[in-house]
Amino acid sequence: MNTASPFQRRAFLTTIGTGAAAVCLAPLHEVQAHFTRRLEALTIDDRFVSLRNAYSLGENVTYFNHASIGTMPRLVQEARMKYLEVCETNPWLYMWGPAWDEQIDRTRATVAEYIGCEVDELAITHNTTEGFNTLAHGLPLGKGDEVLYSTMNHVGARVCWEHRAEEKGFTIRRFEFPIERASIMMSDEIVARYLEQIRPETRMLVIPHIDNMVGFRYPVKRLAAEAKRLGVEYVAVDGAQSIGLIPVNVGDLGVDFYATSTHKWVQSLKGLGLFYVRKELQEILHPMWVTWGQSRYQGSARIYEDYGTRNRPEMLTLEDCVQFQNKLGTEAKEAYLRTLHAHFRDRVDETEGLLWKSPRNWEDGCSIFAIEVLGSKSSDVSDFMFEKHGYVFRAFGGELNALRMSVYVMNTIEEIDRCIDLVKNEFLR
């Protein structure tokens, strides 16, 4: 058994010359240079037509399910495989030596700039759920404290509180959100409904930035400010459906915690997430797990990712994902997604038997839409459309009974039209 400390293991490259260190870094720089050249050569038009072949989706698959799990660009896949190949030439060196430390730091800085926070406020995690579990585990909540959230909260931002409540002594309260009003609801009503639920004992408020069922865009900055004014101490945001889909400046929102999964709209490898912890709160939020890095990472949100061994090739790839998103262009991407949103909404409105159940305005919504096929069970429609025509989207049952469509830059108006026509011909005759 190797009993050397991580610091002793990492001392390897410091004992060899700078020439040897450069040799160790040369393969990594080759991968990065190759990715940069390929990305620069990618031509992006205002309808993103050039992206049709930039992904590995099956020939017979029409993918309308990015809100569940995204699909990586081929360029990013290739970079990831090459990082892994380099790593496997000497796993000890590239996993435990400091050869890639500077590159990992650069990835963290790139991602922090992308979401609008300080580098020391960002932890690179596995997913949104991990961030919320860290909160439920590590915040000083106890008897007399209440955690408040609505029925629109995703299970990943909810179950952790339920699991820890009895053990730690705090209470949880989940209030009904009128999802049936999503298509006509305005921001003022959302704020009012949340604020009327806040009580003197409400210490933590948990809200989605964009919910995963109907795609409502919550006025997070305003809601956080009003909640704080009423005495709420902590505001935590589920950003799984926002980072990458809409412009987000986390540091400007006035929230305390923000957790997200990059494998949706940032199109990263599966199992990568981000967790923002406001600097002032890092002293009171205890990590969920620890190993040797707590003293080394003191004063940084990296204490919340102190797992020991990390998948470094995947972490390096995260920077490539952000660079790819930057290449798409924030304004160009938003303009195109607005076009898809309006076209989808208008086609549903003009089709008798279809009901639009999401925000009607882009400013209140996004490219996540809930559509009901009147007289049909949503799961039956979803299963049929996949098995017979290769369309992938999610069915929500219960009171919503809707198809959750989530489209992105590689999707087209033609795919939307074909989807509507198929549903119309098969279920609305």
SEKE-138699 format. One line per field, with one value per residue (C-alpha): residue number from 0; residue in three letters; chain; x, y, z. Coordinates in steps of 0.25 Angstrom, whole numbers. Example, Ala and Ser with C-alpha at 12.3 -4.5 7.8 and 13.67 -1.06 7.14 Angstrom:
<nodes>
num: (0 / 1);
residuo: (ALA / SER);
cadena: (A / A);
u: (49 / 55);
v: (-18 / -4);
w: (31 / 29);
</nodes>
This chain:
<nodes>
num: (0 / 1 / 2 / 3 / 4 / 5 / 6 / 7 / 8 / 9 / 10 / 11 / 12 / 13 / 14 / 15 / 16 / 17 / 18 / 19 / 20 / 21 / 22 / 23 / 24 / 25 / 26 / 27 / 28 / 29 / 30 / 31 / 32 / 33 / 34 / 35 / 36 / 37 / 38 / 39 / 40 / 41 / 42 / 43 / 44 / 45 / 46 / 47 / 48 / 49 / 50 / 51 / 52 / 53 / 54 / 55 / 56 / 57 / 58 / 59 / 60 / 61 / 62 / 63 / 64 / 65 / 66 / 67 / 68 / 69 / 70 / 71 / 72 / 73 / 74 / 75 / 76 / 77 / 78 / 79 / 80 / 81 / 82 / 83 / 84 / 85 / 86 / 87 / 88 / 89 / 90 / 91 / 92 / 93 / 94 / 95 / 96 / 97 / 98 / 99 / 100 / 101 / 102 / 103 / 104 / 105 / 106 / 107 / 108 / 109 / 110 / 111 / 112 / 113 / 114 / 115 / 116 / 117 / 118 / 119 / 120 / 121 / 122 / 123 / 124 / 125 / 126 / 127 / 128 / 129 / 130 / 131 / 132 / 133 / 134 / 135 / 136 / 137 / 138 / 139 / 140 / 141 / 142 / 143 / 144 / 145 / 146 / 147 / 148 / 149 / 150 / 151 / 152 / 153 / 154 / 155 / 156 / 157 / 158 / 159 / 160 / 161 / 162 / 163 / 164 / 165 / 166 / 167 / 168 / 169 / 170 / 171 / 172 / 173 / 174 / 175 / 176 / 177 / 178 / 179 / 180 / 181 / 182 / 183 / 184 / 185 / 186 / 187 / 188 / 189 / 190 / 191 / 192 / 193 / 194 / 195 / 196 / 197 / 198 / 199 / 200 / 201 / 202 / 203 / 204 / 205 / 206 / 207 / 208 / 209 / 210 / 211 / 212 / 213 / 214 / 215 / 216 / 217 / 218 / 219 / 220 / 221 / 222 / 223 / 224 / 225 / 226 / 227 / 228 / 229 / 230 / 231 / 232 / 233 / 234 / 235 / 236 / 237 / 238 / 239 / 240 / 241 / 242 / 243 / 244 / 245 / 246 / 247 / 248 / 249 / 250 / 251 / 252 / 253 / 254 / 255 / 256 / 257 / 258 / 259 / 260 / 261 / 262 / 263 / 264 / 265 / 266 / 267 / 268 / 269 / 270 / 271 / 272 / 273 / 274 / 275 / 276 / 277 / 278 / 279 / 280 / 281 / 282 / 283 / 284 / 285 / 286 / 287 / 288 / 289 / 290 / 291 / 292 / 293 / 294 / 295 / 296 / 297 / 298 / 299 / 300 / 301 / 302 / 303 / 304 / 305 / 306 / 307 / 308 / 309 / 310 / 311 / 312 / 313 / 314 / 315 / 316 / 317 / 318 / 319 / 320 / 321 / 322 / 323 / 324 / 325 / 326 / 327 / 328 / 329 / 330 / 331 / 332 / 333 / 334 / 335 / 336 / 337 / 338 / 339 / 340 / 341 / 342 / 343 / 344 / 345 / 346 / 347 / 348 / 349 / 350 / 351 / 352 / 353 / 354 / 355 / 356 / 357 / 358 / 359 / 360 / 361 / 362 / 363 / 364 / 365 / 366 / 367 / 368 / 369 / 370 / 371 / 372 / 373 / 374 / 375 / 376 / 377 / 378 / 379 / 380 / 381 / 382 / 383 / 384 / 385 / 386 / 387 / 388 / 389 / 390 / 391 / 392 / 393 / 394 / 395 / 396 / 397 / 398 / 399 / 400 / 401 / 402 / 403 / 404 / 405 / 406 / 407 / 408 / 409 / 410 / 411 / 412 / 413 / 414 / 415 / 416 / 417 / 418 / 419 / 420 / 421 / 422 / 423 / 424 / 425 / 426 / 427 / 428);
residuo: (MET / ASN / THR / ALA / SER / PRO / PHE / GLN / ARG / ARG / ALA / PHE / LEU / THR / THR / ILE / GLY / THR / GLY / ALA / ALA / ALA / VAL / CYS / LEU / ALA / PRO / LEU / HIS / GLU / VAL / GLN / ALA / HIS / PHE / THR / ARG / ARG / LEU / GLU / ALA / LEU / THR / ILE / ASP / ASP / ARG / PHE / VAL / SER / LEU / ARG / ASN / ALA / TYR / SER / LEU / GLY / GLU / ASN / VAL / THR / TYR / PHE / ASN / HIS / ALA / SER / ILE / GLY / THR / MET / PRO / ARG / LEU / VAL / GLN / GLU / ALA / ARG / MET / LYS / TYR / LEU / GLU / VAL / CYS / GLU / THR / ASN / PRO / TRP / LEU / TYR / MET / TRP / GLY / PRO / ALA / TRP / ASP / GLU / GLN / ILE / ASP / ARG / THR / ARG / ALA / THR / VAL / ALA / GLU / TYR / ILE / GLY / CYS / GLU / VAL / ASP / GLU / LEU / ALA / ILE / THR / HIS / ASN / THR / THR / GLU / GLY / PHE / ASN / THR / LEU / ALA / HIS / GLY / LEU / PRO / LEU / GLY / LYS / GLY / ASP / GLU / VAL / LEU / TYR / SER / THR / MET / ASN / HIS / VAL / GLY / ALA / ARG / VAL / CYS / TRP / GLU / HIS / ARG / ALA / GLU / GLU / LYS / GLY / PHE / THR / ILE / ARG / ARG / PHE / GLU / PHE / PRO / ILE / GLU / ARG / ALA / SER / ILE / MET / MET / SER / ASP / GLU / ILE / VAL / ALA / ARG / TYR / LEU / GLU / GLN / ILE / ARG / PRO / GLU / THR / ARG / MET / LEU / VAL / ILE / PRO / HIS / ILE / ASP / ASN / MET / VAL / GLY / PHE / ARG / TYR / PRO / VAL / LYS / ARG / LEU / ALA / ALA / GLU / ALA / LYS / ARG / LEU / GLY / VAL / GLU / TYR / VAL / ALA / VAL / ASP / GLY / ALA / GLN / SER / ILE / GLY / LEU / ILE / PRO / VAL / ASN / VAL / GLY / ASP / LEU / GLY / VAL / ASP / PHE / TYR / ALA / THR / SER / THR / HIS / LYS / TRP / VAL / GLN / SER / LEU / LYS / GLY / LEU / GLY / LEU / PHE / TYR / VAL / ARG / LYS / GLU / LEU / GLN / GLU / ILE / LEU / HIS / PRO / MET / TRP / VAL / THR / TRP / GLY / GLN / SER / ARG / TYR / GLN / GLY / SER / ALA / ARG / ILE / TYR / GLU / ASP / TYR / GLY / THR / ARG / ASN / ARG / PRO / GLU / MET / LEU / THR / LEU / GLU / ASP / CYS / VAL / GLN / PHE / GLN / ASN / LYS / LEU / GLY / THR / GLU / ALA / LYS / GLU / ALA / TYR / LEU / ARG / THR / LEU / HIS / ALA / HIS / PHE / ARG / ASP / ARG / VAL / ASP / GLU / THR / GLU / GLY / LEU / LEU / TRP / LYS / SER / PRO / ARG / ASN / TRP / GLU / ASP / GLY / CYS / SER / ILE / PHE / ALA / ILE / GLU / VAL / LEU / GLY / SER / LYS / SER / SER / ASP / VAL / SER / ASP / PHE / MET / PHE / GLU / LYS / HIS / GLY / TYR / VAL / PHE / ARG / ALA / PHE / GLY / GLY / GLU / LEU / ASN / ALA / LEU / ARG / MET / SER / VAL / TYR / VAL / MET / ASN / THR / ILE / GLU / GLU / ILE / ASP / ARG / CYS / ILE / ASP / LEU / VAL / LYS / ASN / GLU / PHE / LEU / ARG);
cadena: (A / A / A / A / A / A / A / A / A / A / A / A / A / A / A / A / A / A / A / A / A / A / A / A / A / A / A / A / A / A / A / A / A / A / A / A / A / A / A / A / A / A / A / A / A / A / A / A / A / A / A / A / A / A / A / A / A / A / A / A / A / A / A / A / A / A / A / A / A / A / A / A / A / A / A / A / A / A / A / A / A / A / A / A / A / A / A / A / A / A / A / A / A / A / A / A / A / A / A / A / A / A / A / A / A / A / A / A / A / A / A / A / A / A / A / A / A / A / A / A / A / A / A / A / A / A / A / A / A / A / A / A / A / A / A / A / A / A / A / A / A / A / A / A / A / A / A / A / A / A / A / A / A / A / A / A / A / A / A / A / A / A / A / A / A / A / A / A / A / A / A / A / A / A / A / A / A / A / A / A / A / A / A / A / A / A / A / A / A / A / A / A / A / A / A / A / A / A / A / A / A / A / A / A / A / A / A / A / A / A / A / A / A / A / A / A / A / A / A / A / A / A / A / A / A / A / A / A / A / A / A / A / A / A / A / A / A / A / A / A / A / A / A / A / A / A / A / A / A / A / A / A / A / A / A / A / A / A / A / A / A / A / A / A / A / A / A / A / A / A / A / A / A / A / A / A / A / A / A / A / A / A / A / A / A / A / A / A / A / A / A / A / A / A / A / A / A / A / A / A / A / A / A / A / A / A / A / A / A / A / A / A / A / A / A / A / A / A / A / A / A / A / A / A / A / A / A / A / A / A / A / A / A / A / A / A / A / A / A / A / A / A / A / A / A / A / A / A / A / A / A / A / A / A / A / A / A / A / A / A / A / A / A / A / A / A / A / A / A / A / A / A / A / A / A / A / A / A / A / A / A / A / A / A / A / A / A / A / A / A / A / A / A / A / A / A / A / A / A / A / A / A / A / A / A / A / A / A / A / A / A / A / A / A / A / A / A / A / A / A / A / A / A / A / A / A / A / A / A);
u: (0 / 5 / 5 / 11 / 3 / -3 / 7 / 18 / 13 / 11 / 25 / 30 / 30 / 37 / 49 / 50 / 55 / 46 / 49 / 43 / 31 / 29 / 30 / 19 / 10 / 13 / 2 / -9 / -5 / -6 / -20 / -24 / -18 / -26 / -39 / -37 / -34 / -46 / -55 / -50 / -53 / -67 / -76 / -89 / -100 / -112 / -121 / -110 / -111 / -96 / -98 / -107 / -95 / -88 / -94 / -95 / -110 / -115 / -120 / -134 / -134 / -141 / -136 / -146 / -141 / -129 / -136 / -134 / -120 / -112 / -104 / -89 / -83 / -74 / -62 / -64 / -65 / -52 / -45 / -49 / -44 / -31 / -29 / -33 / -22 / -12 / -15 / -15 / 0 / 4 / -8 / 0 / 7 / -6 / -15 / -6 / 6 / 4 / 5 / -9 / -12 / -10 / -20 / -30 / -29 / -31 / -44 / -49 / -46 / -53 / -65 / -66 / -66 / -76 / -86 / -82 / -76 / -62 / -53 / -53 / -68 / -69 / -68 / -68 / -78 / -85 / -99 / -109 / -114 / -100 / -100 / -114 / -109 / -97 / -107 / -116 / -104 / -96 / -104 / -106 / -121 / -128 / -140 / -149 / -144 / -152 / -148 / -159 / -161 / -172 / -178 / -170 / -157 / -150 / -148 / -133 / -135 / -145 / -143 / -130 / -137 / -148 / -137 / -129 / -141 / -144 / -129 / -125 / -138 / -143 / -156 / -160 / -172 / -176 / -187 / -196 / -192 / -203 / -196 / -209 / -207 / -193 / -198 / -204 / -196 / -187 / -175 / -182 / -191 / -180 / -173 / -186 / -189 / -175 / -175 / -189 / -183 / -171 / -173 / -164 / -158 / -155 / -139 / -137 / -144 / -142 / -146 / -144 / -138 / -145 / -155 / -153 / -168 / -173 / -161 / -165 / -154 / -154 / -150 / -139 / -132 / -145 / -150 / -137 / -137 / -151 / -150 / -137 / -145 / -155 / -144 / -141 / -126 / -122 / -127 / -123 / -126 / -127 / -121 / -121 / -129 / -123 / -108 / -105 / -119 / -121 / -110 / -108 / -99 / -100 / -92 / -102 / -114 / -113 / -114 / -106 / -105 / -107 / -106 / -106 / -103 / -95 / -99 / -112 / -110 / -95 / -95 / -83 / -80 / -91 / -88 / -82 / -89 / -86 / -88 / -87 / -86 / -85 / -71 / -77 / -84 / -73 / -69 / -82 / -86 / -79 / -74 / -82 / -69 / -55 / -41 / -27 / -30 / -38 / -26 / -21 / -34 / -38 / -44 / -49 / -62 / -53 / -55 / -68 / -61 / -51 / -53 / -38 / -37 / -45 / -47 / -37 / -40 / -54 / -51 / -42 / -53 / -62 / -54 / -56 / -71 / -71 / -63 / -72 / -84 / -77 / -75 / -90 / -91 / -101 / -109 / -110 / -114 / -125 / -130 / -131 / -137 / -148 / -151 / -153 / -162 / -171 / -172 / -175 / -186 / -192 / -193 / -200 / -210 / -214 / -216 / -229 / -227 / -214 / -212 / -200 / -198 / -185 / -182 / -186 / -175 / -160 / -157 / -165 / -161 / -150 / -149 / -156 / -170 / -182 / -192 / -205 / -211 / -226 / -232 / -219 / -210 / -197 / -189 / -196 / -193 / -178 / -176 / -183 / -175 / -162 / -165 / -171 / -164 / -151 / -156 / -150 / -157 / -162 / -177 / -182 / -195 / -204 / -211 / -201 / -203 / -194 / -182 / -170 / -162 / -149 / -142 / -128 / -119 / -118 / -133 / -141 / -154 / -156 / -155 / -165 / -175 / -173 / -175 / -188 / -193 / -190 / -197 / -209 / -210 / -209 / -216 / -226 / -233);
v: (0 / 14 / 22 / 35 / 47 / 54 / 65 / 55 / 49 / 62 / 66 / 57 / 68 / 78 / 69 / 68 / 79 / 89 / 82 / 69 / 77 / 83 / 69 / 64 / 76 / 75 / 65 / 73 / 85 / 78 / 73 / 88 / 94 / 83 / 86 / 101 / 100 / 91 / 101 / 113 / 106 / 104 / 113 / 118 / 124 / 131 / 118 / 109 / 100 / 97 / 90 / 79 / 70 / 75 / 64 / 49 / 48 / 35 / 37 / 34 / 42 / 55 / 60 / 69 / 65 / 74 / 78 / 63 / 61 / 69 / 64 / 67 / 73 / 64 / 73 / 72 / 57 / 56 / 65 / 57 / 44 / 50 / 55 / 41 / 35 / 45 / 42 / 27 / 28 / 30 / 31 / 33 / 45 / 52 / 48 / 51 / 60 / 75 / 74 / 78 / 86 / 99 / 94 / 90 / 104 / 110 / 102 / 107 / 121 / 120 / 114 / 124 / 135 / 128 / 128 / 141 / 138 / 138 / 126 / 123 / 123 / 111 / 96 / 86 / 75 / 64 / 70 / 79 / 69 / 68 / 83 / 82 / 70 / 78 / 89 / 80 / 73 / 85 / 97 / 100 / 98 / 92 / 93 / 105 / 107 / 105 / 101 / 106 / 102 / 100 / 88 / 92 / 88 / 77 / 64 / 67 / 80 / 74 / 60 / 64 / 73 / 63 / 53 / 62 / 69 / 59 / 57 / 72 / 76 / 87 / 86 / 87 / 93 / 90 / 99 / 97 / 105 / 107 / 100 / 101 / 116 / 115 / 120 / 133 / 136 / 148 / 150 / 159 / 148 / 138 / 147 / 150 / 135 / 132 / 144 / 141 / 127 / 133 / 132 / 137 / 123 / 122 / 122 / 115 / 118 / 108 / 113 / 108 / 118 / 111 / 99 / 86 / 84 / 96 / 105 / 117 / 127 / 131 / 146 / 141 / 154 / 161 / 149 / 147 / 162 / 162 / 149 / 155 / 167 / 158 / 152 / 139 / 136 / 127 / 127 / 114 / 113 / 101 / 105 / 92 / 97 / 111 / 111 / 110 / 112 / 127 / 137 / 136 / 145 / 137 / 147 / 158 / 150 / 153 / 138 / 130 / 117 / 113 / 98 / 93 / 82 / 85 / 72 / 78 / 92 / 94 / 80 / 75 / 60 / 54 / 55 / 69 / 80 / 94 / 99 / 113 / 117 / 132 / 134 / 139 / 126 / 117 / 117 / 112 / 102 / 89 / 80 / 67 / 59 / 62 / 56 / 62 / 76 / 84 / 92 / 93 / 98 / 107 / 120 / 114 / 106 / 95 / 89 / 84 / 76 / 70 / 55 / 52 / 45 / 53 / 50 / 60 / 58 / 61 / 73 / 78 / 76 / 85 / 97 / 92 / 92 / 106 / 110 / 103 / 111 / 124 / 121 / 119 / 134 / 137 / 147 / 138 / 126 / 134 / 140 / 126 / 120 / 131 / 128 / 113 / 117 / 126 / 116 / 104 / 113 / 118 / 104 / 98 / 110 / 108 / 93 / 89 / 78 / 83 / 92 / 101 / 100 / 108 / 123 / 130 / 141 / 138 / 147 / 138 / 125 / 118 / 107 / 97 / 95 / 87 / 83 / 75 / 66 / 67 / 53 / 46 / 41 / 48 / 35 / 28 / 40 / 40 / 25 / 25 / 37 / 30 / 16 / 20 / 33 / 35 / 47 / 48 / 56 / 55 / 52 / 57 / 51 / 55 / 68 / 74 / 62 / 69 / 66 / 74 / 78 / 84 / 89 / 94 / 100 / 87 / 86 / 93 / 98 / 87 / 77 / 85 / 85 / 70 / 67 / 75 / 69 / 55 / 57 / 63 / 52 / 41 / 46 / 57 / 51);
w: (0 / -4 / 9 / 3 / 5 / -7 / -5 / -6 / -18 / -25 / -22 / -33 / -44 / -35 / -34 / -49 / -58 / -66 / -78 / -73 / -68 / -82 / -88 / -79 / -83 / -98 / -101 / -93 / -101 / -114 / -111 / -107 / -119 / -128 / -121 / -123 / -138 / -140 / -132 / -140 / -153 / -149 / -156 / -149 / -157 / -151 / -152 / -147 / -160 / -159 / -145 / -151 / -152 / -140 / -131 / -131 / -130 / -137 / -151 / -147 / -134 / -133 / -119 / -112 / -98 / -94 / -81 / -77 / -82 / -92 / -104 / -106 / -118 / -126 / -124 / -109 / -109 / -117 / -108 / -96 / -102 / -105 / -91 / -86 / -96 / -90 / -76 / -78 / -83 / -69 / -60 / -47 / -53 / -59 / -47 / -36 / -41 / -43 / -58 / -60 / -48 / -56 / -66 / -56 / -50 / -64 / -66 / -52 / -56 / -70 / -64 / -52 / -63 / -71 / -59 / -53 / -40 / -33 / -35 / -20 / -19 / -29 / -27 / -39 / -34 / -41 / -42 / -36 / -26 / -20 / -17 / -10 / -2 / 3 / 8 / 15 / 21 / 25 / 28 / 43 / 42 / 55 / 63 / 60 / 46 / 34 / 19 / 9 / -5 / -15 / -22 / -34 / -28 / -35 / -26 / -26 / -19 / -9 / -4 / 3 / 12 / 15 / 18 / 28 / 35 / 46 / 49 / 50 / 56 / 45 / 38 / 23 / 17 / 2 / -3 / -15 / -28 / -38 / -50 / -57 / -58 / -64 / -78 / -72 / -60 / -59 / -50 / -40 / -37 / -35 / -25 / -18 / -16 / -10 / -1 / 5 / 9 / 17 / 32 / 43 / 45 / 30 / 29 / 16 / 3 / -9 / -23 / -37 / -47 / -58 / -54 / -61 / -65 / -72 / -73 / -65 / -63 / -48 / -45 / -36 / -33 / -29 / -21 / -13 / -9 / -5 / 3 / 10 / 14 / 21 / 29 / 21 / 24 / 12 / -2 / -10 / -25 / -34 / -47 / -54 / -65 / -67 / -68 / -83 / -87 / -83 / -79 / -64 / -55 / -42 / -34 / -37 / -33 / -18 / -15 / -5 / -12 / -27 / -32 / -46 / -55 / -67 / -75 / -79 / -86 / -85 / -92 / -84 / -80 / -72 / -57 / -56 / -48 / -42 / -28 / -24 / -10 / -6 / 0 / 14 / 16 / 14 / 28 / 33 / 22 / 26 / 14 / 12 / 11 / 13 / 11 / 11 / 4 / 15 / 19 / 5 / 0 / 12 / 7 / -5 / -10 / -14 / 0 / -5 / -16 / -7 / -12 / -14 / -27 / -38 / -53 / -58 / -73 / -71 / -63 / -74 / -84 / -77 / -81 / -96 / -94 / -89 / -101 / -110 / -104 / -105 / -120 / -122 / -116 / -105 / -114 / -126 / -118 / -111 / -124 / -130 / -118 / -117 / -131 / -128 / -116 / -124 / -135 / -126 / -118 / -131 / -137 / -124 / -124 / -138 / -136 / -130 / -119 / -114 / -102 / -99 / -84 / -83 / -82 / -95 / -94 / -96 / -85 / -75 / -81 / -89 / -99 / -90 / -94 / -88 / -98 / -95 / -106 / -101 / -100 / -99 / -88 / -89 / -87 / -99 / -108 / -104 / -105 / -119 / -124 / -120 / -125 / -138 / -142 / -133 / -125 / -111 / -101 / -87 / -83 / -70 / -64 / -53 / -54 / -64 / -74 / -84 / -93 / -88 / -101 / -99 / -112 / -114 / -125 / -134 / -134 / -146 / -150 / -159 / -148 / -140 / -152 / -154 / -139 / -139 / -152 / -147 / -134 / -141 / -151 / -141 / -129 / -133 / -145);
</nodes>
